[in-house]
Amino acid sequence: MSKKKVHILGICGTFMGGLALLAKEKGLEVTGCDTNFYPPMSDHLQDMGIEIMEGFDISDLPEADEFVVGNSMSRGNSAVEYLLSNRLNIISGPDWLYKNVLKDKQVIAVSGTHGKTTTTAMISWILQDQGIDVGYLIAGKPKNFQKSAKFGKSNIFVVEADEYDTAFFDKRSKFIHYRPETLIINNLEFDHGDIFPDITFIYREFHHLLRSLSSDAKIIYPSDDENIKKVIEMGCWSDLITYDLQGKEANSINLSEGQKDLVYKLGETLGELDWDFLGEHNARNAMSAVLAVQQYGISLDASLKSLITFKGVAKRQDTLLDTNELILIEDFAHHPTAIRSTLNGVKKRYPQSRLIAAIELRSNTMKSGHHDNSLTESVVDADMVFWRSEDEQQAKKLTTENPSKFFQISDVDIFVEDFEALSKEGDILLVMSNGDFSDLSNKVIERFMNE
């Protein structure tokens, strides 16, 4: 009997690439097509022996039992039009994931505006480190694992649950398909301005998610997030597990001025976490992870021991260079709140160093200018800020807000040359983008290492 064949359109995205890895692990014959081939996903797919066609030419489309369509695909694309005209079997990525993986698993879904990838990786690592062969799908490159997705032998599966839409033919949020047993909502702010007119539309998507949960499902969230409270107030039929930073809740985090996070829950069990990750947001991510795995029998002490060996995710507070001359850190930050939190954490860790931020406005919401006012306020802890945007007028406008502190990057190569001249021994360069920033980090590192 021949293997079932699956062809994935938009295979090189982190989510769709993860589906390809899962499909291959299940024994399916997997191929795909895309236009942008970037590591680490391109390396993952190649290592798994998955054939990738460049572009969406209909002459390259193979025969397949299913065509899994990524949400980057739109009407007018030649491959999409061919599939529709020939009434071939198409399915969205999230729907495929549920039908082929999640429906037979106990699902832990991690949602929210910030911290999804890191928290998903934390939970997966704790369970793996505690001897559970967990399945996971992480939209990033987790440093504790060789791959970003794995089917796993246990009945637990951890998935990053995105509120972005599912496909051109299904405009619901991806996470509506996942039916989790345990749901984390890390935080909730306005984002994805290209598909959501305002935050009330995001409330509605999360409300639909809550309506899909069973009465014995668990929802974990911080009680101090007013936007999450509004979603809960719209209707909730599942068990709520909350935490805070003030000690008013049974589950709470006591943040010290240093790098130790005293995490305690149920008012009785105390545990101290001493690690290298910066900022309040990572302390919160850890609490979400600890509470999630507690539902599956992992104690606080065991969780914290595993978190000490958590290595993080590429491009999430990722220290790429650490010398006396320069420390270079990459971060995925795609929203003013995340930028503020990361800068604050780095400044607290290195209070005597000059902190220089290079920020690429790449997400649709950031490029729209919606966050411009918040952006200038989010960088208060930086000593110098270099802005880059596809819309050069946007970057130029930001620089006028504070000409002595804000500067524009028009050309990355020129910035790298200029940076070498303006940098001082002991500087911190924080490179922030949800893209590749034209390889800025590696270019800076190469220049400094070749001095």
N, C-alpha and C positions, 0 to 999 in steps of 0.2 A: 504494500500500500504506500503510495507516494505521500510525501510530507505536504501539509497544508502550506500554501504560499501566501505571504503577506508582503505588500509593497507599501512603503511609508513615504508620503509626500511631505517634505519639510523635515527630513530625518536628522539634520544636523543641529536642530535646536536642543536645548538641554532636556526638555520634557520628551519630545518625540524620539530623540536618541536613546533616552532611558527606556522607552517602550520597545525600541528595537533590541536592546540588550535583553529585556525580559522575554520577548518573543523568541529570540534565539535560544535562550536558556530553557524555554519550554519545548524546544525541539522543532520549532517551525522554520521553514525556509524564508529568510528575510532579505529583502532588497529595499532600496530607497533612492530618493532623488532630492536634490537641493541645489541652491546656488552659492551658498557660503559655507566653506569647509574650514573650520577652525579647531585647533586643539582646545580643550582635551577631548571633546566629543568625537572629532574625526579620528583621533588615535584609538579611542575606545572601540569604535565601529570597525576600524581596520584590524585591530587585534582580534576581534571576534569573527573575522572573516566575512563581514557583511559588505556586499557589493553596493557601491553608491554611484549613481549616474549624475552627471553634472547638468543642471538645467531641467526644464520640464517639457522637453520636446516629446510629442506624442509617439514619435517613431521609436523612442527609447523605452516606452512603457512596457514592462513585461506582462505576461499573463499572470494573474494572481487570483486567489480565492477572495481576498479582501484588500481594499485600498484604504489605508488609514490616512486621514486627511488632517494635517496640522492647521492650527488656527492662523498661521501666517499665509495660508492659501486663500485666494479670493476669486470671485467671479471675474471672468475675462482671462484668467490663466488658461493657457491652451490645454494643459493636462486636465484641469478641472472640467472644462467644457467638454472634453472628450469623454471623461467618465460619466458625466451627466447625460450626454447625447446617446451613449451606448448602454445606459441603464446598468452600469457595472456596480458591484457591491461596495459601496463606500460607507465608512464609519468614522466617527470622530475619535481622536486620541483618548480623551477621558472615558468615552463609552466603551472603547475597546479595552481599556485598562480595567474597568469594572467587570465586564463580562468574562474576561480571560484571566484575571488575577484576583481582584478584590472581593468578588462575591463569595468566595470560599475562604476568606481570611477575616481575622479580627483586625479592623483597620484603625490605626491611629493617624488622624489627619491634622496637619499643622497649617493654620491659616493666619491671616493678619497682614497688615501693610508692611511691617518690618520683621526681620529675623526668621522668616520661614525656613530658609535653606539651612542656616546654622542650627536651629532647634531640631529640625528633622535629622540632621547629621548627629547631633548630641544624643537624641533618643535611640537612634539606630546603633550608635557606638555603645551606649550603656548596656543595651540588651545583648549585643554581640559579645561585649566584654564579660558579661555575666553568664555566658555559656548558652545563649539562645540564638539559634541560627535564623535570625530575623530577615524578612524581606523588606526592601526599601526602594524608594524612588526619590532621589535628591537632585534638585535642579542646580547642580554645581559640582565641583570636584572635591569630595571629602578626602582629607588627607589620611584618615584612618583606614580607608578602604581603597582597593585597586580600581573599583568601578563605581559609577554613580547610581547604578540600579542592580538589584539582585532579587531573584524570586524567593529564595530562602526555603528551608525545610520546615520551619515552625509555622504555626497558624497565625502569627502576628505579622502585619505589614504596615510600615510607616511611610506615609506619602505626604509630600509637600502639596498643599491644597490652595491653589491660586484662584482669585476672584475674577481673573481675566476671562473673556468669553471663550466658548468651547470650539466653535468652527463657524464657517461662513453660513452654514445651514442650521446652526444651533447657537443662539446668542445668549444662552444661560451661562452663568459662571461655571468654570471647569469643576469646582468642588461639589456641585449639586449631584454629580454622578457617583460620588465615592461612598456614601452611606456609612460614615465612620461609627465605630463603637466608642471611641474617645476622640473628642474634638478639642484642639487648642486654638484659641483666638488670642494671639499675642498682643495685638493692639489694633486700632482702627482709625485711619485718617483718610483724607481725600487723596486719591491717586488715579491713574489711568484716565486722565481727562479726555483722551481720544474716544472713549466709549461710555464714560459716566458723566452726565452733565453737572451733577453735584453730588455731595456725599449721601443725600437721601436715597439715591439710586443704588449706592453701595449697601446702605442699610437693608434695602429690599432684597438684594441678593443674599446677604447673610441671613435674613429672616427666612427666605426660602430654604436655605441650608438647614436651619434649625427645625423647620417644619418637616424635613425629611428624616430626622433622627428618631430613634425609638425612645420610649419612656425610660428605659434603663441605660441609655447612653450617658456618657459623662462629658461635660463641657468645662474646660479649664480656662480661666481668664483672670486678668488683674482687675480688682474691684475699683481701682482708681481711674479706669478708662471710661470717660463719660459716653463716648460713642458706642462702645460695646454695651453699656447699660441701656442705651436707647434701643439697640437691637433686641436685647433680652426682654425689654418691656413691650415689644411688639408681639411677643408670644413665645413661650418656651415650655416644653413638655418633658425635658430631660433633667438629669441631676446636675447641679451647679457646684463646681469646686473653684473657689476664689483664693487669691493671695494679695498681699499688699507690701508696702515698704514702711508702714507706720506702726506695725505691731498690733493693729486693731483686729486683724483677721487671725483665725487659727493657723493659717499658713502665711508665713511672712519672711521677708529678707531684711536682715540688718546689715547695711552697707557701712564698712569702715572707710576711713580716709585713704588707707593703703589699698592693697590688692586682695584683701581677704574679704570674702562674702560669707557672713554668718547666716546660713539658711536654716530655718526651723519651721516645723509644721506640726499641726495638731497640738500646738502649745506645749508639748512635752519633749519630743525628740529633737535634739539639737545636733547640728553638724557644721563644721567649718570647711570652707572650700578655699584653698590657697592655690591660685593658678595664674597664668600669664595673660589672660584675656582682659581687655580694658573696657570700662564703662558700665553704667547702670543697665544698658540694654542687654549686655551679655549675662549679667547677673539675673535679669528677668528671664532670658532664654533658658538659663540653667534651671530656674525654678519651674518653668513650664515642663521641661524635660523630666525633672525629678517627680513632679506630680503625675505626669503621664505614666511613667514606668511603675509608679507605686500601684497603679490599677492592675498591674500584671505581676504583683508580688515582689517587686524589687525594693529593698529597704532604702532609707535615706543614706545610711552609711555606705552601702554598696554603690549607690548611684554616685555619691561624691568621690569615692575612690576611683570609679571609672572615669569621671569627668576630669580628674587630675591628669589622666593620660589622653584626654581628647586633644587632637592636634588642629582642629578647625577645618575651614573650607578655603580653598584657593580664592583669592581676591576678597576675603572677608578678614580685615585687620591682619593681613598677611605680610610679615616682615621679610622682605626680599634682600635687603642689604643692611648689615649692622657693623659699621666700622667707626673709628674715632672721627673720621671726616664727615660721615653722613649715615643716617639711618633712614631707609626708604620703606614705607609701609603702603600696601595697596588695600583699598576698601571698595566695596560694591556700592556704597551709598548712592541712592537714587532719589532721595527725598530730604527736604530741609531738616526734619526731625532726626533722621539717621545721621546726617552730616554733623549736626550739633552734638549729638551724643558721642560720636566717634572722636571728634576734635576735642571734646571735653575730657574723654578718657585718656587720650594720648597726652594732653597737656598735664593732667594729673600725674601721669607716669613719668613724664620728663619736664618737670616744672622749670628747670633752668635753661632748657634748650629753646632755640628759636624754631617755631612751628610754621612751616610753609605748606600751604595746601594748593594742589593743582586739581581743579574740579571741572569735569566734562559734563555739560548739560545734555544728556543723551536720551533719556526717557521721553516719551511723547508728552507727558505732563510737564516735565521740566522745560522742554523746548517750547512749549506753548506760552511760557511767560507767566503761567498761573501762580508759580511759587516765587517769583522774582523778589517780592518784598520780604518774604520769609527767608529767602536765601541769604540776603545781606545780614539778617539778624542771626542766622545759624552759624556764622563763621567768627563769632566774637572771640573765640579762643585762639584763632590763628593770628600770627604776626604779619603774614603776607598771603594773599590769595590770588591765584592765577586762574581766570575763567576761560573755558573754551566752549563754543557752541557752533553748530552748523549755521545758525543765524548770527553772523558776526555783529549785527546791530544789537542783538540781545546782550552779547558779551561786552560790547562797547558801552552799552547803557549801564550795565552793572558796574563797570570800572568808574563811571562818573559819580557813583554814590560815595566813593571814598578813594580819591585818586592817589593818596599817599600809601594806601594799603592794597587796593585792588588793581590788578593788571590783566591784560588780555593775552591769550595764546592764539595767534593767527596761524603759526606754523610750528609744529612740534619740534622739528629739527633745529630751528632757530632758538626755540625755548631752551633746548638741551644745551646748546652752546652758551647762551646767556646765563643759564643757571649755574654752570661751572664757575663763571666769573663772579656771580653775586653770592654764591654760597659761602658759609663760614664753617669752620670746624665745629662739629657737634650739632649741626642743623638736623631737623627732622623734616623730611619731605613726605607728605601724605598725598598719594595719588588716588583720586576718587572718581569712579565712573562705573556704569553698568555695561560698558563695552570694553574695547581694547585700547582706547585712547591713543590710537596709532602707534602702539608699542612704546609709549613714552617711558614706562618704568625700565624696560630692558635697555633702552637707549641711554638713559641716565646711568644705569649700573655699568654698562660697557664703557662709558666715558670715564667713570670714576675708577674702575678697576684697571684701566689701561694707562692711568696717570704715571 
